[in-house]
Amino acid sequence: MTNKALNSEDGDDLTLVLGGTGKTGRRVVERLEALDVPVRMGSRSASPAFDWDDEATWAPVLQGVAKVYLSYYPDLCVPGAPEAIRAFTGKARDAGVRHVVLLSGRGEDEARECERIVQGSGLAWTVVRASWFAQNFSEDYLLDPVRDGEVVLPAGDVPEPFADADDIADVAVAALTDPAHAGEVYEVTGPRALTFAEAVAEIGRATGREIAFVPVAVDDYAAALAHHGLPDEVTGLLTYLFGTVLDGRNAEPADGVRRALGRAPRDFADYARDTAASGIWNT
């Protein structure tokens, strides 16, 4: 990434990408850079730094910004998220921001509350409401289990239309660069629903390896996460997602990618094939 893309103050299209080093934010930055859109990365490692837990860091990163990709860490369903979103959008409006693209969670009541806050903020808005990321198997907490050949999760036979982070980024960039997407809610999913066992089997076929899927109870899973030292907020988030949200409410694929981009979403098998070819799942 060039310094121009990350630090430019020129023009009226400066875009702040919060979570700029994360799964979707990194992809949004790369795509905007390729379009020569000036970008400021919002993260604790950037300069100026941004920290959701320190409101004093918000004003410097909002200075001169016209548009914001708003990705909240760790998730909009955690306690305190609505208050943070309300405070941030207020500061964004006062700083002259015109348009916010919110990354939201599909089927999460708390995320819907945050959506309503953004929609009532007085800013132009677009909501990108995503299902479970396929990239959780390769860029997050499921990477090591896949490499080790055994994925243990509190997920049974409920299917999930896994969304590809590249599709999410493509929809977000379309919304950030074309005002025609203002006022739209795009539900981003894959084209078909798979159980977690079926997703692991797809990865096994792509890698040519035997990868076991072992279902466990939610309480046992939470205890194992705590034993391995995961922060309480991450453990709570994962047990909420598996124990509450993964109940079938999100099983039906949605048309957000086609509505936003005029093309079909990426299939999980394509994700598995391309990721396997990268070597990231090699033991």
Secondary structure, 3 states (H helix, E strand, C coil): CCHHHHHCCCCCCCEEEECCCCHHHHHHHHHHHHCCCCEEEECCCCCCCCCCCCHHHHHHHHCCCCEEEECCCCCCCCCCHHHHHHHHHHHHHHHCCCEEEEEEECCCHHHHHHHHHHHCCCCEEEEEEECCEHHHHCCCCCHHHHHHCEEEECCCCCCECCECHHHHHHHHHHHHHCHHHCCCEEEECCCCCECHHHHHHHHHHHHCCCCEEEECCHHHHHHHHHHCCCCHHHHHHHHHHHHHHCCCCCCCCCCHHHHHHCCCCCCHHHHHHHHHHHCCCCC
